[in-house]
Structure formats: C-alpha cells, structure tokens
C-alpha cells in the first residue's frame, strides 16, 4: 500500500513539477524591461529591451547605436529626409546594389521594407519605415549572433512591429 501511495503521489507530482519548470523558464521573458526610443528630429520610434541594450553615442554613419552584452549584439536607428521621394522598392534595389544579395528574408510593402540575412556569425535584420507622407525614412539595423537566434526571435519581432516613422 505504501508503494501504491508513492506511485499516485508521483503521478500527481509530475504535472506540478512540469508546471513549475514552465513558470521558471518563462520568468526571464516576463522580467524583461522594455523602453521606448524616439528620435525627436525625424520621429523614428521603437520599443527595445532596456535590460539588454544600452544607448551609446551616434556612430560614424550617423546612426544612434544601442549596444548589447557583446560586440556582436547591437541595434542602430537613423532617420533622414526622403528628399528623392523613394519607395521601399527603390530603397531595396539600392541596398542590394550597395551591399550585395546576402538577403535570406525580405518583405516589401508600401510603407516599409524588411531585409534579413547572415553575415559571418551574425544575423542582421534591417527594417526601413517611411512616414505616411513619404517625407521621412527611418532605418533600424539589428545584429545578433546566429547561435542566439531563438532567444532573439521574439525580441526582434516586437522591436520591428513597434518601429515607425512618424510624420
């Protein structure tokens, strides 16, 4: 009888342990603190994980840079006037002409463009958003190690969905 009681206890304990482990594993994601960045000059805005990225100085290409825990993890944001009145398709063509076609994923709509691929050991994700009047271009570049892809999928998705170019 003592053995039967232990088997029943074990059967009941397994789901409880699995639930506990699931809560533990989900906790870091729930603990992430997000902040909003907005470029006051051009109106580029996005949400980012402030526990992971910290704001640095503007880089040599005039992007506002945010560094992660290592040199391969960062994102950059830049806004500029769309003086040529370019469409996302035209921006895509220029990007491919200048940087080559290492693109693995792309999506082009009337108000934005996404290009993503692999460079060395890193994944890059670039989103270009246009303001509704087509007067402003906002560029978001994200770079992170390929081996961290699963950990970054949800982060990059939220950053991309929040990224906009205001009028």
N, C-alpha and C positions, 0 to 999 in steps of 0.2 A: 504494500500500500504506500509506503514511503517513496518508493521508486515511481509509482504512478503519479503521485503528487508532484514530484520533481519534473516529470515529463510534461505535465499540464502547466506547471509554472514556467518551464522553458518555452512551451508553445505560446504562452501569453507574453513572455518577456521579449521574444524576438521582434514582434511588431513594435513594441515600445522602444527597444534599442534602435531599431531602424528609424523610427520617427525622431528620436533624439539625435542620431547622427545626421539626419537630413536637416534638422534645425541648426546644428553646429556648422555644417558645411555651407548653409545659406547665409549664416550670420555675417561673414565679411562683406558680402554683396549688400546686405541691408545696412551695414555700418558705413558704407561709402558716403562721403560728404561731397555734394555737388555744389558748384558755384556757377555764376553767370559771368561771362566776359562780354563786354560790349565796347567796340571801337567807336568812340564818340565822334570822330571825324567822318567816317563813312557808314556807320550804322551796322557794321558786321557784328553779329551776336551769336553766342552758343553757350551751352551748358558743358561743363567739364568736371572731372573728378579732382577736387582740390586736395584730397588726401594723396593723390598720385602725381599731380603736376603742379609745379610752382612757376610763377611768372618770372621771366628773365628780361634782359634788355632786348631791344629791337636788333635783329641780326643784319648782316651786310646786304641782304636783299630787301630790306625794309619790312620784314615780317615781324610781328610780335611773337616771340618764342616762349614756349612753356616747356620746361624740362621735366622728365620723369626720373625714375630711380637710377638710370644708367644712360650713357651717351647715345644708345640706340633707341631710346623711348622718349619721344617728344611730339609736340604739335606746334604749328605755326599758323598765324592768321594775318591776312593782309587785305586791306580794302583799297580800291582805286577807282577813279572815274573811268567810265566806259566811253571814252572820247570817240572811239571808232564805231560805237554802237554795235559791237559784236554780239552774235548769238552764241548760245552754248555750242552749237555745231561748229562754228568758226573757231571758237576757243579750243575745242577738242583737236581740230585739224592743226592748229598752230602748236599745241602741246606735243602732238605726235611728231610733227616736223622737227621741233627743237630737241626733244628728249628720246626719240625712238619709240618703238612699239612694244615695250615690255608690259603692256596692259593685259591683265588677265580677266578683269571685270570692268564693264563700263555701262553707264546708263545716261542717256541724254534726254532731257525734257525741255520744254520751252523756257523754263526759268532756272534750271540748274543742270549741272554736269557732274558725274562721278567717274573717276578713273582709279583703278586699283591694280596693284601688281606686286612683283617681288624684285627687289634689288639686293643682291648679295644675300645676307642672312636676315634681311628685314622685309616686312610688308609695308607698302606705302598705300595710303588712302587719300585721295585728293578730291575735294568737293569744291566746285565753283558755283556760287549762287549769284543771281542777278536780281537787282531790285525790280519792283513791279513796273517802274517807269523806264527800266533798262539803262538807267544812268550810272549805276554803281555795280561794280564787280567785287565780290568778296571771295577770297580763296582760303580754304582750310587744308593744310597738309598735316597728316598724321603718319608717324613712323614708329614701328614697334617690332621686336624680334619675332621671327616666324614661329619659333618654339612656344611663344606666348599667345598664339592666335586665339585659342578657345577662351582664354582669360580676357582678351580684349574685344571679342565679338560684340558683347552687349554694350560695352563702353563706347566703342566706335559707332554703333548703331544709334545710341542716344545722342552722342555728340553731333552726328550727321543730321539726324532728324531735327535737332534744335537749331542748327546752323542756318541763319537767314541773312539776307541783305535788305535792310530797311531803306525806305525812300528818304 
